[in-house]
Amino acid sequence: MIRSVIVGCGSYLPERVMTNADMAEIVDTSDEWIVARSGIRQRHIAAEGQTTGDLAEAAARDALKHAGLEPADIDLIIVATATPDNTFPATATSVQARLGIRDGAAFDIQAVCSGFIYGLATADNFLKAGQFKRALVIGAETFSRILDWEDRTTCVLFGDGAGAVVVEAQEGAGTSDDRGILTTHLHADGRHHDLLYVDGGPSSTKTVGHLRMSGKEVFRHAVVNLASVINEALEATGLAADDIDWVIPHQANKRILDGTARKLKLAPEKVVVTVDRHGNTSAASVPLAMAEAIRDGRIKRGDMLLLEAMGGGFTWGSALVRW
């Protein structure tokens, strides 16, 4: 059978680093307050004039270099983002043009923090169907542009960045020993709109709006939903938690990561954590964390990776991948 194999992974973080001490100069907060509630110590912020497309292109080029491929080898580009450059066209088409690609398909996916998982699942199905051969799946965000910098409960949590993977259709045996994406699971429940949303949009307010969140309620739903979708992935493949080498979660909050690990009885040392340095980068967080763990040698060929995320909507999902 056809497997969608991740053959390259890349990332990009803006140069500007904003520490918790920097945040304390803007809003009534402190390093101790932020760390205790989120585990975050710093985040990266896009420069003036630097767009989501800029970040996405840089991460895409890094992923292509890691894969040893050229832009011309790509025939599908999916950009997962809640902060596109424009209402339209899709940021993915901008990335396509910058890379010099003149053929294939390019479009954006909007599932907020779950966007990369949704994009990976979409690419997987396109590749398994034989419609495309190689895809770039990019998670890229400039959340700093939609934050209310007077709301200390939200502005301290988020950062900017981009991560990308190159996914290639390859022959597999159809077993859990195959390299590539073994299973994906996606969910949504739109009843929870008011717990995590942006209070603006083209057809409602004609403005971009600001992010609004009910933190305690989001936390409660996140731990339950993420544990459920992880179990779903394990049941679909007949694997156990002990078979997982690395969990690469959406980096929303260290307390959510710890709570999910405890609920599933996963060893904390198996969880890739970057939230302390990146903050919550929404759709970019999973590929950013993956790229870091690959680059520093933690993730090795043949390792079993469990990717998971939850975001506004609510949306949530998981992907089980053998590297």
BALOBA-1460 file (C-alpha; in Angstrom, 3 decimals):
// residues 323
<rec num="1" residu="m" x="0.000" y="0.000" z="0.000"/>
<rec num="2" residu="i" x="0.989" y="3.649" z="-0.336"/>
<rec num="3" residu="r" x="2.383" y="5.302" z="2.765"/>
<rec num="4" residu="s" x="2.923" y="9.039" z="3.165"/>
<rec num="5" residu="v" x="6.490" y="9.239" z="4.453"/>
<rec num="6" residu="i" x="7.891" y="12.382" z="6.079"/>
<rec num="7" residu="v" x="11.268" y="12.764" z="4.371"/>
<rec num="8" residu="g" x="12.184" y="16.239" z="5.588"/>
<rec num="9" residu="c" x="11.376" y="18.622" z="8.416"/>
<rec num="10" residu="g" x="12.247" y="22.300" z="8.788"/>
<rec num="11" residu="s" x="11.512" y="25.330" z="10.914"/>
<rec num="12" residu="y" x="11.865" y="29.077" z="11.236"/>
<rec num="13" residu="l" x="11.603" y="31.392" z="14.235"/>
<rec num="14" residu="p" x="11.716" y="35.200" z="13.999"/>
<rec num="15" residu="e" x="14.883" y="36.800" z="15.363"/>
<rec num="16" residu="r" x="13.177" y="38.914" z="18.010"/>
<rec num="17" residu="v" x="12.858" y="37.157" z="21.369"/>
<rec num="18" residu="m" x="10.437" y="38.571" z="23.938"/>
<rec num="19" residu="t" x="11.102" y="37.354" z="27.472"/>
<rec num="20" residu="n" x="8.679" y="37.342" z="30.383"/>
<rec num="21" residu="a" x="10.577" y="40.320" z="31.763"/>
<rec num="22" residu="d" x="9.817" y="42.159" z="28.519"/>
<rec num="23" residu="m" x="6.147" y="41.226" z="28.900"/>
<rec num="24" residu="a" x="6.126" y="42.649" z="32.435"/>
<rec num="25" residu="e" x="6.999" y="46.055" z="30.971"/>
<rec num="26" residu="i" x="3.840" y="45.966" z="28.834"/>
<rec num="27" residu="v" x="1.184" y="44.445" z="31.110"/>
<rec num="28" residu="d" x="0.731" y="43.766" z="34.816"/>
<rec num="29" residu="t" x="2.455" y="40.392" z="35.021"/>
<rec num="30" residu="s" x="5.682" y="38.737" z="36.135"/>
<rec num="31" residu="d" x="7.978" y="35.911" z="35.130"/>
<rec num="32" residu="e" x="6.773" y="33.877" z="38.121"/>
<rec num="33" residu="w" x="3.102" y="34.371" z="37.222"/>
<rec num="34" residu="i" x="3.581" y="33.356" z="33.575"/>
<rec num="35" residu="v" x="5.806" y="30.349" z="34.301"/>
<rec num="36" residu="a" x="3.491" y="29.028" z="37.025"/>
<rec num="37" residu="r" x="0.434" y="29.120" z="34.750"/>
<rec num="38" residu="s" x="1.930" y="28.141" z="31.399"/>
<rec num="39" residu="g" x="5.586" y="27.088" z="31.651"/>
<rec num="40" residu="i" x="6.464" y="29.802" z="29.122"/>
<rec num="41" residu="r" x="9.664" y="31.823" z="29.638"/>
<rec num="42" residu="q" x="10.007" y="33.499" z="26.243"/>
<rec num="43" residu="r" x="8.518" y="33.654" z="22.748"/>
<rec num="44" residu="h" x="9.561" y="34.846" z="19.272"/>
<rec num="45" residu="i" x="7.812" y="37.833" z="17.680"/>
<rec num="46" residu="a" x="7.745" y="38.609" z="13.949"/>
<rec num="47" residu="a" x="9.449" y="41.823" z="12.860"/>
<rec num="48" residu="e" x="7.485" y="44.774" z="11.541"/>
<rec num="49" residu="g" x="6.493" y="43.913" z="7.968"/>
<rec num="50" residu="q" x="7.384" y="40.232" z="8.374"/>
<rec num="51" residu="t" x="4.390" y="38.121" z="7.313"/>
<rec num="52" residu="t" x="3.144" y="34.592" z="7.867"/>
<rec num="53" residu="g" x="4.141" y="33.897" z="4.265"/>
<rec num="54" residu="d" x="7.720" y="34.970" z="5.009"/>
<rec num="55" residu="l" x="7.900" y="32.557" z="7.946"/>
<rec num="56" residu="a" x="6.263" y="29.763" z="5.939"/>
<rec num="57" residu="e" x="8.684" y="30.154" z="3.037"/>
<rec num="58" residu="a" x="11.717" y="30.001" z="5.329"/>
<rec num="59" residu="a" x="10.451" y="26.844" z="7.046"/>
<rec num="60" residu="a" x="9.592" y="25.266" z="3.684"/>
<rec num="61" residu="r" x="13.093" y="25.895" z="2.328"/>
<rec num="62" residu="d" x="14.590" y="24.404" z="5.489"/>
<rec num="63" residu="a" x="12.410" y="21.285" z="5.118"/>
<rec num="64" residu="l" x="13.337" y="20.907" z="1.433"/>
<rec num="65" residu="k" x="17.032" y="21.180" z="2.298"/>
<rec num="66" residu="h" x="16.646" y="18.531" z="4.995"/>
<rec num="67" residu="a" x="14.871" y="16.252" z="2.497"/>
<rec num="68" residu="g" x="17.516" y="16.841" z="-0.195"/>
<rec num="69" residu="l" x="14.836" y="17.970" z="-2.628"/>
<rec num="70" residu="e" x="14.198" y="20.964" z="-4.874"/>
<rec num="71" residu="p" x="11.015" y="23.059" z="-5.003"/>
<rec num="72" residu="a" x="10.230" y="21.561" z="-8.415"/>
<rec num="73" residu="d" x="9.837" y="18.158" z="-6.720"/>
<rec num="74" residu="i" x="6.731" y="19.411" z="-4.858"/>
<rec num="75" residu="d" x="3.251" y="19.189" z="-6.400"/>
<rec num="76" residu="l" x="1.090" y="20.036" z="-3.368"/>
<rec num="77" residu="i" x="1.434" y="22.821" z="-0.782"/>
<rec num="78" residu="i" x="-0.822" y="23.072" z="2.261"/>
<rec num="79" residu="v" x="-0.379" y="25.946" z="4.692"/>
<rec num="80" residu="a" x="-2.140" y="25.621" z="8.037"/>
<rec num="81" residu="t" x="-2.664" y="29.077" z="9.505"/>
<rec num="82" residu="a" x="-5.177" y="31.213" z="11.369"/>
<rec num="83" residu="t" x="-3.184" y="34.361" z="10.543"/>
<rec num="84" residu="p" x="-2.900" y="34.456" z="6.728"/>
<rec num="85" residu="d" x="-1.221" y="37.289" z="4.851"/>
<rec num="86" residu="n" x="-4.510" y="38.245" z="3.217"/>
<rec num="87" residu="t" x="-8.166" y="37.231" z="3.372"/>
<rec num="88" residu="f" x="-7.362" y="35.855" z="-0.089"/>
<rec num="89" residu="p" x="-5.480" y="34.563" z="-1.973"/>
<rec num="90" residu="a" x="-4.271" y="31.671" z="0.143"/>
<rec num="91" residu="t" x="-0.877" y="32.134" z="1.764"/>
<rec num="92" residu="a" x="0.032" y="28.749" z="0.248"/>
<rec num="93" residu="t" x="-0.119" y="30.255" z="-3.251"/>
<rec num="94" residu="s" x="2.255" y="32.993" z="-2.140"/>
<rec num="95" residu="v" x="4.677" y="30.367" z="-0.821"/>
<rec num="96" residu="q" x="4.307" y="28.433" z="-4.085"/>
<rec num="97" residu="a" x="5.235" y="31.520" z="-6.120"/>
<rec num="98" residu="r" x="8.206" y="32.388" z="-3.900"/>
<rec num="99" residu="l" x="9.551" y="28.864" z="-4.280"/>
<rec num="100" residu="g" x="9.258" y="29.137" z="-8.054"/>
<rec num="101" residu="i" x="6.739" y="26.283" z="-8.358"/>
<rec num="102" residu="r" x="4.436" y="26.652" z="-11.363"/>
<rec num="103" residu="d" x="2.381" y="23.469" z="-11.187"/>
<rec num="104" residu="g" x="0.363" y="21.436" z="-8.725"/>
<rec num="105" residu="a" x="-2.075" y="22.647" z="-6.061"/>
<rec num="106" residu="a" x="-1.731" y="25.077" z="-3.161"/>
<rec num="107" residu="f" x="-4.275" y="26.013" z="-0.511"/>
<rec num="108" residu="d" x="-4.662" y="26.999" z="3.139"/>
<rec num="109" residu="i" x="-6.293" y="25.046" z="5.966"/>
<rec num="110" residu="q" x="-7.806" y="26.796" z="8.984"/>
<rec num="111" residu="a" x="-8.251" y="24.639" z="12.076"/>
<rec num="112" residu="v" x="-6.342" y="26.993" z="14.412"/>
<rec num="113" residu="c" x="-3.934" y="25.067" z="16.671"/>
<rec num="114" residu="s" x="-4.982" y="21.732" z="15.122"/>
<rec num="115" residu="g" x="-4.229" y="23.054" z="11.659"/>
<rec num="116" residu="f" x="-0.979" y="21.182" z="11.084"/>
<rec num="117" residu="i" x="-2.561" y="17.844" z="12.048"/>
<rec num="118" residu="y" x="-5.506" y="18.593" z="9.745"/>
<rec num="119" residu="g" x="-3.069" y="19.531" z="6.967"/>
<rec num="120" residu="l" x="-0.992" y="16.394" z="7.458"/>
<rec num="121" residu="a" x="-4.124" y="14.214" z="7.319"/>
<rec num="122" residu="t" x="-5.268" y="15.997" z="4.153"/>
<rec num="123" residu="a" x="-1.908" y="15.522" z="2.437"/>
<rec num="124" residu="d" x="-1.838" y="11.868" z="3.531"/>
<rec num="125" residu="n" x="-5.178" y="11.181" z="1.879"/>
<rec num="126" residu="f" x="-4.217" y="12.992" z="-1.337"/>
<rec num="127" residu="l" x="-0.964" y="11.040" z="-1.578"/>
<rec num="128" residu="k" x="-2.580" y="7.677" z="-0.811"/>
<rec num="129" residu="a" x="-5.192" y="8.405" z="-3.479"/>
<rec num="130" residu="g" x="-2.402" y="8.894" z="-6.023"/>
<rec num="131" residu="q" x="-3.377" y="12.465" z="-6.878"/>
<rec num="132" residu="f" x="-0.041" y="13.940" z="-5.790"/>
<rec num="133" residu="k" x="3.450" y="12.565" z="-5.156"/>
<rec num="134" residu="r" x="5.140" y="15.024" z="-2.786"/>
<rec num="135" residu="a" x="3.600" y="17.604" z="-0.492"/>
<rec num="136" residu="l" x="4.831" y="20.465" z="1.636"/>
<rec num="137" residu="v" x="2.725" y="20.764" z="4.775"/>
<rec num="138" residu="i" x="3.450" y="23.978" z="6.633"/>
<rec num="139" residu="g" x="2.175" y="25.357" z="9.914"/>
<rec num="140" residu="a" x="2.855" y="29.088" z="10.116"/>
<rec num="141" residu="e" x="1.517" y="31.834" z="12.379"/>
<rec num="142" residu="t" x="1.973" y="35.473" z="13.333"/>
<rec num="143" residu="f" x="-0.345" y="35.373" z="16.339"/>
<rec num="144" residu="s" x="1.274" y="38.535" z="17.694"/>
<rec num="145" residu="r" x="-0.872" y="40.407" z="15.135"/>
<rec num="146" residu="i" x="-4.181" y="39.283" z="16.666"/>
<rec num="147" residu="l" x="-3.348" y="39.629" z="20.370"/>
<rec num="148" residu="d" x="-4.850" y="42.196" z="22.698"/>
<rec num="149" residu="w" x="-1.617" y="43.459" z="24.261"/>
<rec num="150" residu="e" x="-3.589" y="44.835" z="27.219"/>
<rec num="151" residu="d" x="-5.016" y="41.406" z="28.128"/>
<rec num="152" residu="r" x="-2.425" y="39.757" z="30.338"/>
<rec num="153" residu="t" x="-4.305" y="36.439" z="30.352"/>
<rec num="154" residu="t" x="-3.713" y="35.901" z="26.622"/>
<rec num="155" residu="c" x="-0.915" y="38.095" z="25.272"/>
<rec num="156" residu="v" x="1.735" y="36.347" z="27.397"/>
<rec num="157" residu="l" x="0.896" y="32.913" z="25.962"/>
<rec num="158" residu="f" x="1.475" y="33.200" z="22.222"/>
<rec num="159" residu="g" x="4.383" y="33.552" z="19.818"/>
<rec num="160" residu="d" x="5.202" y="33.515" z="16.102"/>
<rec num="161" residu="g" x="6.946" y="30.864" z="14.014"/>
<rec num="162" residu="a" x="6.672" y="28.273" z="11.272"/>
<rec num="163" residu="g" x="7.410" y="24.575" z="10.821"/>
<rec num="164" residu="a" x="7.189" y="22.423" z="7.712"/>
<rec num="165" residu="v" x="7.458" y="18.836" z="6.550"/>
<rec num="166" residu="v" x="7.958" y="17.250" z="3.149"/>
<rec num="167" residu="v" x="5.712" y="14.220" z="2.711"/>
<rec num="168" residu="e" x="6.367" y="11.704" z="-0.077"/>
<rec num="169" residu="a" x="4.276" y="8.808" z="-1.382"/>
<rec num="170" residu="q" x="6.185" y="5.527" z="-0.976"/>
<rec num="171" residu="e" x="5.350" y="1.848" z="-1.094"/>
<rec num="172" residu="g" x="4.728" y="0.215" z="2.272"/>
<rec num="173" residu="a" x="3.855" y="-3.273" z="3.463"/>
<rec num="174" residu="g" x="0.700" y="-2.108" z="5.223"/>
<rec num="175" residu="t" x="1.923" y="-2.917" z="8.745"/>
<rec num="176" residu="s" x="2.810" y="-0.757" z="11.731"/>
<rec num="177" residu="d" x="6.480" y="-1.350" z="10.879"/>
<rec num="178" residu="d" x="6.114" y="0.839" z="7.778"/>
<rec num="179" residu="r" x="7.749" y="4.248" z="7.687"/>
<rec num="180" residu="g" x="5.349" y="7.125" z="7.320"/>
<rec num="181" residu="i" x="1.904" y="8.141" z="8.525"/>
<rec num="182" residu="l" x="0.162" y="5.089" z="9.967"/>
<rec num="183" residu="t" x="-3.119" y="6.680" z="11.023"/>
<rec num="184" residu="t" x="-4.742" y="10.085" z="11.503"/>
<rec num="185" residu="h" x="-7.850" y="11.063" z="13.471"/>
<rec num="186" residu="l" x="-9.645" y="14.406" z="13.260"/>
<rec num="187" residu="h" x="-12.494" y="15.820" z="15.346"/>
<rec num="188" residu="a" x="-14.436" y="19.036" z="15.872"/>
<rec num="189" residu="d" x="-17.194" y="20.315" z="18.151"/>
<rec num="190" residu="g" x="-18.419" y="23.765" z="17.167"/>
<rec num="191" residu="r" x="-20.534" y="24.203" z="20.285"/>
<rec num="192" residu="h" x="-17.492" y="25.563" z="22.108"/>
<rec num="193" residu="h" x="-16.918" y="28.570" z="19.858"/>
<rec num="194" residu="d" x="-17.076" y="31.114" z="22.678"/>
<rec num="195" residu="l" x="-14.331" y="29.479" z="24.747"/>
<rec num="196" residu="l" x="-11.554" y="30.280" z="22.255"/>
<rec num="197" residu="y" x="-12.105" y="32.618" z="19.324"/>
<rec num="198" residu="v" x="-11.152" y="35.880" z="17.620"/>
<rec num="199" residu="d" x="-13.751" y="38.648" z="17.923"/>
<rec num="200" residu="g" x="-13.458" y="39.827" z="14.331"/>
<rec num="201" residu="g" x="-13.691" y="38.741" z="10.713"/>
<rec num="202" residu="p" x="-14.483" y="39.990" z="7.185"/>
<rec num="203" residu="s" x="-18.190" y="39.076" z="7.208"/>
<rec num="204" residu="s" x="-18.953" y="39.914" z="10.849"/>
<rec num="205" residu="t" x="-17.039" y="42.996" z="11.983"/>
<rec num="206" residu="k" x="-14.952" y="43.822" z="8.898"/>
<rec num="207" residu="t" x="-11.945" y="43.839" z="11.223"/>
<rec num="208" residu="v" x="-9.177" y="41.400" z="12.126"/>
<rec num="209" residu="g" x="-10.199" y="41.296" z="15.794"/>
<rec num="210" residu="h" x="-8.392" y="39.984" z="18.863"/>
<rec num="211" residu="l" x="-8.006" y="36.558" z="20.415"/>
<rec num="212" residu="r" x="-10.320" y="35.802" z="23.344"/>
<rec num="213" residu="m" x="-10.055" y="32.746" z="25.587"/>
<rec num="214" residu="s" x="-11.627" y="31.164" z="28.652"/>
<rec num="215" residu="g" x="-8.451" y="29.504" z="29.890"/>
<rec num="216" residu="k" x="-9.821" y="27.184" z="32.565"/>
<rec num="217" residu="e" x="-12.500" y="25.731" z="30.293"/>
<rec num="218" residu="v" x="-10.048" y="25.258" z="27.410"/>
<rec num="219" residu="f" x="-7.654" y="23.452" z="29.758"/>
<rec num="220" residu="r" x="-10.389" y="21.069" z="30.926"/>
<rec num="221" residu="h" x="-11.495" y="20.172" z="27.404"/>
<rec num="222" residu="a" x="-7.921" y="19.875" z="26.133"/>
<rec num="223" residu="v" x="-6.793" y="17.200" z="28.589"/>
<rec num="224" residu="v" x="-9.901" y="15.059" z="27.959"/>
<rec num="225" residu="n" x="-9.967" y="15.464" z="24.158"/>
<rec num="226" residu="l" x="-6.251" y="14.928" z="23.646"/>
<rec num="227" residu="a" x="-6.149" y="11.801" z="25.781"/>
<rec num="228" residu="s" x="-9.135" y="10.447" z="23.847"/>
<rec num="229" residu="v" x="-7.652" y="11.077" z="20.398"/>
<rec num="230" residu="i" x="-4.313" y="9.548" z="21.444"/>
<rec num="231" residu="n" x="-6.107" y="6.397" z="22.591"/>
<rec num="232" residu="e" x="-7.979" y="6.386" z="19.291"/>
<rec num="233" residu="a" x="-4.690" y="6.330" z="17.366"/>
<rec num="234" residu="l" x="-3.310" y="3.493" z="19.492"/>
<rec num="235" residu="e" x="-6.477" y="1.405" z="19.143"/>
<rec num="236" residu="a" x="-6.514" y="1.889" z="15.354"/>
<rec num="237" residu="t" x="-3.019" y="0.430" z="15.031"/>
<rec num="238" residu="g" x="-3.058" y="-2.115" z="17.857"/>
<rec num="239" residu="l" x="-0.169" y="-0.350" z="19.524"/>
<rec num="240" residu="a" x="0.301" y="0.460" z="23.211"/>
<rec num="241" residu="a" x="1.577" y="3.597" z="24.906"/>
<rec num="242" residu="d" x="4.890" y="1.803" z="25.514"/>
<rec num="243" residu="d" x="5.371" y="1.539" z="21.725"/>
<rec num="244" residu="i" x="5.525" y="5.312" z="21.416"/>
<rec num="245" residu="d" x="9.056" y="6.710" z="21.352"/>
<rec num="246" residu="w" x="8.090" y="10.391" z="21.282"/>
<rec num="247" residu="v" x="4.921" y="12.380" z="21.849"/>
<rec num="248" residu="i" x="5.006" y="15.667" z="19.940"/>
<rec num="249" residu="p" x="2.086" y="17.703" z="21.242"/>
<rec num="250" residu="h" x="0.713" y="21.110" z="20.411"/>
<rec num="251" residu="q" x="2.667" y="23.440" z="22.669"/>
<rec num="252" residu="a" x="-0.197" y="25.323" z="24.320"/>
<rec num="253" residu="n" x="0.620" y="25.100" z="27.982"/>
<rec num="254" residu="k" x="3.047" y="22.993" z="30.026"/>
<rec num="255" residu="r" x="0.243" y="22.079" z="32.435"/>
<rec num="256" residu="i" x="-1.820" y="20.640" z="29.555"/>
<rec num="257" residu="l" x="1.173" y="18.619" z="28.355"/>
<rec num="258" residu="d" x="1.772" y="17.256" z="31.850"/>
<rec num="259" residu="g" x="-1.921" y="16.530" z="32.434"/>
<rec num="260" residu="t" x="-2.289" y="14.627" z="29.169"/>
<rec num="261" residu="a" x="0.859" y="12.568" z="29.867"/>
<rec num="262" residu="r" x="-0.392" y="11.653" z="33.341"/>
<rec num="263" residu="k" x="-3.820" y="10.663" z="32.043"/>
<rec num="264" residu="l" x="-2.214" y="8.266" z="29.547"/>
<rec num="265" residu="k" x="0.542" y="7.111" z="31.929"/>
<rec num="266" residu="l" x="3.195" y="8.335" z="29.477"/>
<rec num="267" residu="a" x="6.715" y="8.983" z="30.750"/>
<rec num="268" residu="p" x="7.349" y="12.758" z="30.851"/>
<rec num="269" residu="e" x="10.756" y="12.272" z="29.219"/>
<rec num="270" residu="k" x="8.994" y="10.973" z="26.081"/>
<rec num="271" residu="v" x="7.205" y="14.297" z="25.550"/>
<rec num="272" residu="v" x="8.922" y="16.885" z="23.329"/>
<rec num="273" residu="v" x="8.541" y="20.273" z="25.021"/>
<rec num="274" residu="t" x="9.304" y="23.634" z="23.403"/>
<rec num="275" residu="v" x="6.539" y="25.772" z="24.918"/>
<rec num="276" residu="d" x="9.002" y="27.246" z="27.428"/>
<rec num="277" residu="r" x="10.984" y="28.887" z="24.595"/>
<rec num="278" residu="h" x="8.433" y="29.240" z="21.783"/>
<rec num="279" residu="g" x="5.184" y="29.938" z="23.614"/>
<rec num="280" residu="n" x="2.008" y="28.819" z="21.854"/>
<rec num="281" residu="t" x="2.625" y="29.152" z="18.100"/>
<rec num="282" residu="s" x="-0.724" y="27.586" z="17.162"/>
<rec num="283" residu="a" x="-0.505" y="25.583" z="13.905"/>
<rec num="284" residu="a" x="3.289" y="25.973" z="13.856"/>
<rec num="285" residu="s" x="3.929" y="24.373" z="17.244"/>
<rec num="286" residu="v" x="3.911" y="20.669" z="16.326"/>
<rec num="287" residu="p" x="6.276" y="20.910" z="13.320"/>
<rec num="288" residu="l" x="8.522" y="23.344" z="15.222"/>
<rec num="289" residu="a" x="8.859" y="20.849" z="18.066"/>
<rec num="290" residu="m" x="9.399" y="17.964" z="15.637"/>
<rec num="291" residu="a" x="12.118" y="19.848" z="13.762"/>
<rec num="292" residu="e" x="13.950" y="20.625" z="16.994"/>
<rec num="293" residu="a" x="13.886" y="17.021" z="18.219"/>
<rec num="294" residu="i" x="15.080" y="15.748" z="14.832"/>
<rec num="295" residu="r" x="17.821" y="18.342" z="14.631"/>
<rec num="296" residu="d" x="19.211" y="17.611" z="18.108"/>
<rec num="297" residu="g" x="19.211" y="13.856" z="17.478"/>
<rec num="298" residu="r" x="16.505" y="12.799" z="19.924"/>
<rec num="299" residu="i" x="14.311" y="11.451" z="17.128"/>
<rec num="300" residu="k" x="16.014" y="8.643" z="15.235"/>
<rec num="301" residu="r" x="15.086" y="6.712" z="12.103"/>
<rec num="302" residu="g" x="12.403" y="4.149" z="12.894"/>
<rec num="303" residu="d" x="11.096" y="5.962" z="16.000"/>
<rec num="304" residu="m" x="7.331" y="6.007" z="16.540"/>
<rec num="305" residu="l" x="5.981" y="9.539" z="16.873"/>
<rec num="306" residu="l" x="2.576" y="10.539" z="18.188"/>
<rec num="307" residu="l" x="1.500" y="14.018" z="17.084"/>
<rec num="308" residu="e" x="-1.543" y="15.658" z="18.692"/>
<rec num="309" residu="a" x="-3.204" y="19.066" z="18.972"/>
<rec num="310" residu="m" x="-6.360" y="20.895" z="19.969"/>
<rec num="311" residu="g" x="-7.472" y="24.373" z="18.956"/>
<rec num="312" residu="g" x="-10.344" y="26.805" z="18.751"/>
<rec num="313" residu="g" x="-13.569" y="25.544" z="17.338"/>
<rec num="314" residu="f" x="-12.991" y="23.204" z="19.100"/>
<rec num="315" residu="t" x="-10.916" y="21.122" z="16.694"/>
<rec num="316" residu="w" x="-8.522" y="18.358" z="17.690"/>
<rec num="317" residu="g" x="-6.660" y="15.485" z="16.127"/>
<rec num="318" residu="s" x="-3.740" y="13.066" z="16.175"/>
<rec num="319" residu="a" x="-1.318" y="11.428" z="13.771"/>
<rec num="320" residu="l" x="0.797" y="8.354" z="14.385"/>
<rec num="321" residu="v" x="3.997" y="8.489" z="12.347"/>
<rec num="322" residu="r" x="7.053" y="6.256" z="12.047"/>
<rec num="323" residu="w" x="10.048" y="8.466" z="11.298"/>
